[in-house]
Amino acid sequence: MVSDDFPISLLVFSSPEEEREYWLSKTPWERIQAILLMNREKYGDAACDAPMERVLWIGTREHLKYIPLDDR
């Protein structure tokens, strides 16, 4: 969970390389905190706190599609 005292500031980067260097300078935990914060802002507290849905599908060999390597 993202702490309420986590400082937030808006950064504007002049290039994708500059943004990449910025995020690589952060620790893995800081990057995870940023992702959690952005998900919570986009989807809301209820969606982020809800359990993940688990889906299992069991297929048969007939469901597999055969693609010959020669017909690329």
N, C-alpha and C positions, 0 to 999 in steps of 0.2 A: 504494500500500500504506500502511496506517495504521502509524505509528511506534509502537514499544513504549513510548516515553516520553510518549505523548499522554495528557494528564490526563483522567481520567474522573470526573464527579461527577453525582449524581442530582438533577435539578431538578424541583420540583413547582410547577406554574403554577396560579393561581387562576382563570384564564379563557383561552379560546382566543386572545383578542386579545393577552394578555400573552405567551403562547408564540410567537405570530407575530412580535411585536416583538423577542423574544429572538433568534429565528433570523434575522431581517432585520438585526440588529446584527452578525451574524457575517459574515466574508468568505466568498465563494463556495468557496474552498478548505477552510475550516473546515466548511462544510455538507457538502461532498463527503466529507471525512474521516469525519464522523458517519454518513453513509449507508453508507460502506464498512465501518465498524466494526459497525453494526447488522446488515448483511447477513452479515458473518462470524460474529457471535454467533448469529444465527438459523439459518444454513445450514451453518456449519462451514467449515474451511479448504479441504477437498477440493473442495467445491462451488464455492467462490469462486475457486479457482485453476484450475479446469477450463476449457478453451476453450468458448466459446459455440457452441451448435449452430446451424447455418445451414440453413434450409429454404426451398426454392423450389418454388412450385406454378405450373404453367402451365395456365390454363383456356382455354376457348373461349367464344364469344359465347353459346352455349346455357347456360352456367353462370351467366350474369348474370340477375338477376331484375328484371323491368320492373315498376315501380310507377307508375301514372299519378298525376299531381299532383292531378287532380280528385277522386280517391277517398280523400282523407285522412280 
